[in-house]
Amino acid sequence: MLITKQQLARIIDPVCYDEKRLVSITMALNETFKMFEIDTPLRICHFLAQVLHESSAFRYSAEIWGNTEAQERYDTRGDLGNTPEVDGDGYKYRGRGWIQLAGKSNYRMVSKEFGINFLVNPDLISQKPWDSLAAGLFWSRKGLNGYAEIDDILTITKKINAGFSGLNDRKMWLMKAKAVLVKNGQCQSLGYKMVTV
């Protein structure tokens, strides 16, 4: 295990989940960390900072849809792989998973990677284990492990958000994760081994 439920509980405090949910989240994170080589203290801390912001500490695995101006523009955003017509693509392929994966092209990417047709059933990305694995795949495809290793939250945020929305919240989560997982560049020991750079 790369992170324990005790460490995760300390990071997300004062958010609190029952034992079953906390174990489920921890297992999903560890599976994602292993699959996508998010396996150093800084990589884990930066990944957590981003997904904790995007999912509001694992409360949400689908974008809250309110037909805002920005959300209405999703429908015709070709840069996300959506069609140029107003046909519901924005809502259908709205942000899902712990990193709020959005757009038809991203859903196509995870479909190809995992061999499941998320284009036909996009709600699956909101469910375990896809909420976590889709976030890990997006992280990997954007090459974010490298930026995490140099502690570059600005570039990571921009590659995830296409801007700096929520930057202070992301920084707060990063500080909390580092306080639990990192000491002088080394992983805090709670009975497991972690790779360090």
N, C-alpha and C positions, 0 to 999 in steps of 0.2 A: 504494500500500500504506500502511496505517495502522500496521502493526506488521511488523517484519522477523523472520525466523527467528532472527537473532542476538540481537535484543532479547528474544524469547520464551525462548530458551535461557538467557539471563542471569537472567530473572525466575524460571524454574522450577528453576534450579540449587539443589540437587545432583541433582534428577531429570534424567535424561538419556535422550533418545530417538535412534534412528538418524535419519539425514538424511531418509529418505523419510517417516517418521512426523512429524518436526518440520515439514517442508514442508507436509504434508497438514493438520496442525493450524493452521499459520500461514495457509494459504489459506482454511480454513474460518472462522477468526476474521475475516479481512479481508472476506470475503463478508458475514458477519453484521454487522460494524461498518458497512459501507456500506448494507446493506438497512435497518437499524434506527437509523441516525443516531447510532451510538455512535462519535462522530467528534471528540471533544476529549480531551485528556490525562486529565482527571478521569473522564470517562465510560468510557474504555478501562480505566483503572486499577481503577475500582470494579467493572466487569463482570468483569475478570480475577480480582479478589479473590474474588468470589462463585463463579464457575465453577471456579476452582482449588480452592477448599474443597470444593464439592459433588462434583466429579469426582475429587478427590484427585490434582490436577495432571494431569488428562486420562487417568488410569489406568482409570477406570470411566465407562461411559456407561449403566449400569443399576444400580439399587439392589441391594446385596447383601441377599438375602432370608434371614432366619434365623428367621422366625416369632416375632419378639419380640412382647411385649404391644402395643406401639405399632403394629407392622405388622398384627397381627391386627385391630386396631380400624379400619384402613383400609377393610376390606371393607364396612363399613356406614356409612361417613362420607358423609352426604348433602351436606355442605359441599364435598366434592370431586366431587359428581355421581354417586357410587356408590350402588347400590341399598340399601335398608334390610335386605335379606335377606343372609344369609351364603351368597354364591354365587360367590366367587372374584374379585370386582371388585378387591379390594385388591391381590392379586398380579398380576392381569391388567394393571391400570393403575398398577403400582408406579412409583417414580421412575425416569425415563429421561432421557437427554440430559445435557448438561453442567451443567444447572441442576436435574437430578433432578425433572423435570416429573411430577406425580403426580395421579391421579384422572381419572375418566371425563370430567368437564367440561373439563379441560385438554386431554385427547386430542381431544375434539370441537372445541375451539377451533383447535388446530393442523391438524386435518383440514379444517376450513372454510377456513382461511387458505391452505393450500398445495394444496388440491384432491386430497389423498391420504387414503384411509380408514385412519387410524391406529387407529380403534376396532376394526376387523377385524384389522389387523396391527400391534399396538402395538410389537413389537420393532423396527420400522423406525426409531423415534425413537432407538434406540441406535446407528444407523448414520450414516455420512457421507451427505449433509451435514446430515441432520436433527438430529443431536445438538447441533450448534452453532446451526442456524437456529431450532429449537424454543426454545432458551435465549434467543436474541435476541428472538423473538416474545413470550415470557413477560415478559422485561425491558421491552419496549416497552409491552405491555398494562398493566403495573403502573406505568407512568410513571416509571421509575427513572432516566432520563437527568437529569431535573430535580433529583432528590436527589443524584445524583453531582456535579452542578455546584456544589452547596453543601457537598460533601464529607461527606455525612450517611450514614455507614456503618450507624448504628443503625437508621434507618428502612428502608434498603435491605435489611438483614438480616432485619428483622421482616416485610417484605412478601414476601420469598422463603421464609423459614423458619417464619413465624407465631410466631416467638420469637427467642431469641438464641443458639441452639445453635451451637457452634463459633465464637463471636464472636472469640476471641483468634486463632484460625487465620486467619479472614477478615482481621483487622487485620494480621497478619503478611504475608499475600499482598499486601494493599494497600500496605504499606510497601515491599515488594520491587518491586512494579510502579512505584510512584512514583520509587523510586531509579533506575530505568532510563529511565522515560519522561517524567518531569517535573522541570524545574529552573526555579524562580521562576515557576511557572505556565505555562511554555512547554514544548513538546515537545522532547526531546533530538533533535538532528538526526543521522540516519544515512542521509542522501541521499534523504529523501522529505519531502513537505509535509503538515502536519496543520492542520486548522482549530483555532483557539484562541478562547476567549471573553474 
